[in-house]
């Protein structure tokens, strides 16, 4: 799984909305554009998809803008990626009847990996990231979207992973 710029910008825009009180004044796309460095027209495009999936609600008129449609704790990263079409519903891989056992096992393994990725992303809510972001607000060095996202992931050590019963994994530069 590889996230596109559209996916990345949608997540960052939603995280930005999550930092605002849902019941206070809505956030204008112009203000969001200036804060995130993303064009207003592109944000309009992103928010139309997010609105269609019930993740944001738009308020018209003077002082209008967008806000989260539900509390941040009820919107997962998977929800956002389903809205951007980066994730899709689980589809069974149909193999020909003549497929050998190793092909069937590989297809099953791939389906299981996809299910685990979806489950992992469904467990991460906007509220989880906003709490992490606020704890690290003073420590953020970069100004790019990538450094903004990186600042939201807590640092971990191989020791913490080993304590959970799994061997530590060396960092790689790959994609999900």
C-alpha positions, -999 to 999 in steps of 0.1 A, spaced: 0 0 0 14 33 -10 -2 66 1 -6 93 -26 -3 130 -20 -41 131 -21 -42 106 8 -15 125 27 -31 159 23 -66 145 33 -52 131 65 -33 163 74 -63 184 66 -85 162 88 -59 163 116 -59 201 113 -97 202 117 -94 178 147 -74 204 166 -104 228 165 -134 224 188 -161 207 167 -187 231 181 -168 264 177 -165 284 146 -159 263 115 -125 264 98 -124 282 64 -106 265 36 -87 298 30 -73 296 65 -65 259 62 -48 266 29 -25 292 44 -18 270 74 -10 238 54 4 253 22 -22 235 1 -42 254 -25 -77 263 -17 -91 248 -49 -73 215 -41 -87 215 -6 -122 221 -20 -117 190 -41 -105 169 -11 -133 181 11 -160 173 -14 -149 136 -11 -146 138 27 -181 154 29 -196 127 7 -183 100 31 -197 118 61 -164 128 76 -168 166 75 -197 190 73 -197 223 55 -214 254 68 -223 281 43 -224 318 46 -204 344 64 -182 327 89 -188 294 72 -163 266 67 -158 230 76 -157 210 108 -156 173 116 -189 156 112 -182 133 142 -159 136 172 -122 130 164 -123 98 185 -149 84 161 -130 91 128 -102 66 120 -73 69 95 -90 40 77 -122 61 73 -102 89 56 -84 64 33 -117 48 24 -129 83 14 -99 89 -8 -102 54 -22 -67 43 -10 -85 15 9 -112 -6 -5 -135 -32 9 -119 -66 12 -122 -85 -20 -117 -123 -22 -90 -133 -47 -105 -157 -71 -81 -184 -82 -87 -208 -110 -96 -243 -100 -63 -255 -113 -43 -232 -89 -18 -252 -68 -16 -252 -31 13 -226 -29 -8 -201 -50 -37 -206 -27 -16 -200 3 0 -169 -12 -34 -155 -20 -46 -162 15 -15 -146 30 -20 -115 9 -57 -112 20 -46 -116 56 -20 -89 53 -45 -65 37 -70 -72 65 -44 -65 92 -34 -32 76 -71 -22 75 -76 -32 111 -44 -13 122 -55 19 104 -91 15 117 -77 14 153 -59 48 148 -83 78 153 -78 115 147 -80 120 185 -50 97 190 -29 118 167 -41 152 180 -30 141 215 4 130 203 7 162 182 -1 185 211 25 167 232 51 173 206 42 207 193 74 223 207 96 196 192 86 198 155 115 208 133 104 205 97 77 225 79 67 199 53 36 177 53 59 147 58 75 161 89 41 170 102 29 134 99 62 120 112 58 142 143 26 124 151 41 89 154 56 82 189 92 71 188 96 34 197 126 13 206 134 -22 197 132 -29 235 95 -18 237 86 -41 208 106 -70 222 87 -65 255 55 -71 236 68 -106 226 79 -97 191 115 -94 179 126 -59 170 126 -51 133 153 -31 116 140 2 100 136 1 63 128 26 36 99 7 20 62 12 16 33 -6 33 
